[in-house]
Amino acid sequence: MFPAKVWIREVGPRDGLQMEKEFIPTERKLRFINSLLEAGLQRIEVTSFVSPKAVEQLKDAESVVKLLKTKGQVEFSGLVMNEKGMERAVEAGISEVVVVISATETHSLRNGGHSIARSLQRMNRIAGIGAREGIRVRGAVAVAFGCPFEGEVPVAALDGVVAVLYDAGISQITLADTAGLASPVQVKGIMSALQKKYSNVLWGLHFHDTRGLGLANVYAGLEEGVSLFESSTGGLGGCPFIPNAAGNVATEDLVNMLHMMGIDTGIDPAKLLNAAGELEDMLGRSLSSRMLRLHKSACQ
Amino acid sequence: MFPAKVWIREVGPRDGLQMEKEFIPTERKLRFINSLLEAGLQRIEVTSFVSPKAVEQLKDAESVVKLLKTKGQVEFSGLVMNEKGMERAVEAGISEVVVVISATETHSLRNGGHSIARSLQRMNRIAGIGAREGIRVRGAVAVAFGCPFEGEVPVAALDGVVAVLYDAGISQITLADTAGLASPVQVKGIMSALQKKYSNVLWGLHFHDTRGLGLANVYAGLEEGVSLFESSTGGLGGCPFIPNAAGNVATEDLVNMLHMMGIDTGIDPAKLLNAAGELEDMLGRSLSSRMLRLHKSACQ
């Protein structure tokens, strides 16, 4: 019933760090990414190629990418919102990008500055550049499970965005619960419908833990056979364009649940806690993932 | 598939407060219980009739019970471990008690000072007193999903305890994940087996959120049709005889998930947040439930 192996895409260096106000030196970011690699993470979203005015923390995107050490099958990716970002990504030499499209007009305007239709046109041009330059283009749908501005997202609206991504030849699509509004029942309903309709897409799920439902939603996704989840070490993260945004599901809590369920992740939990400790040192504050807190209390 | 209505038993006044070192005056405890009643909670575990040496915080058990205002269908209960506690409960005039039996010998010895067999003998005598005095006796099985001392709990061992409770005429049984070791898959397996075997028991589930799996485990229980869950306002709680114990699932997070799933609880979420605020005032510190944090950040 459940997938035997689950892929985890760590989004901490991108989704996690983008909310941090104080600039973190590039070499420290790299040290964090390297400790994630040592823990066995094979998919890492390392940065965003967006305007430094919008997300100053990630203004060193090119430098981060240039300093990455490729390691076996590791897939590093960077977020792009438009052609300019894609050109920067090409220039930096990253092999995978993710294009984010919002499922609602209001979030689309606030997050990317354009309507959904306009963003999808840009996505098509980005996919074209990707095909020409040999860069894999993934898709992500923001506020896929609910929008803080518009409320419920009709499945037809979500499907409308997915259909355009699919028609552009995109075969990896992440649905992001940007505002932490998803419920397990909703996850099951949506994944059941979309997986039937688009059976040759590798689906990913990305939950924020705003209401504490992150792992319950992952579990619902697993029941539908979803085998790729995005998470952030230490439960860091949030969207700058979502009021009261909370962090992602913590990678160490996700790995723990999967291992408890007998599902293989290829990740070493002890080394992952080291990476989380590295992140705490880097940020100069404690993080709130359950496994990190448990680890610390057990060490005392 | 899911139950249309779910009962929530608030265990904050007992499981939540028992870990608090500084004694909380009885009238403050009552104020907290009253705000829970105002929020619509109809099942509340209000205290423990255990030795004040073991849990000093609850040494005012009799006073708490005597000051309770009965209100409609509300079921107040107190925890008892032995005949002496049961006699105190009778004297205090509470209408329901819960007897806790551990699923493993090591936890049984540490938590209650006796073997499982001895505890079950005492439970039988307590059930006898209950029958004579017209006090409803519920059962709870501690470390039902895993023990920090013994590791995995064989289903046969769990079933062995359940069978004795059942034979004593107990028709409400809570399985408690005292150390937060349960996984959703395990919950499904155990609840499927036990509900088939003991179809006329009202099953309750009680999860600690030690590893962040509390709500995922609730969801798995709901999928098996379980309709009673125990939780603690603010996510307070922990077992004094469990190393690095973490709190219960937070009542406000549980209510939010159930309401998002369209399941009726009879509880008013806004008034519940008031009760959580009352609890914070009482303890003089912030609590970490997601809904409380979200509420506060939204208020700022």
Interface residues (C-beta under 8 A of the other chain):
Chain A: F2 S183 P184 V185 Q186 D209 T210 R211 G212 L213 G214 L215 A216 V218 Y219 A220 P243 N244 A246 A250 D253 N256 M257 M260 M261 G262 S288 S289 R290 M291 R293 L294 S297 A298
Chain B: F2 S183 P184 V185 Q186 D209 T210 R211 G212 L213 G214 L215 A216 V218 Y219 A220 P243 N244 A246 A250 D253 N256 M257 M260 M261 G262 S288 S289 R290 M291 R293 L294 S297 A298
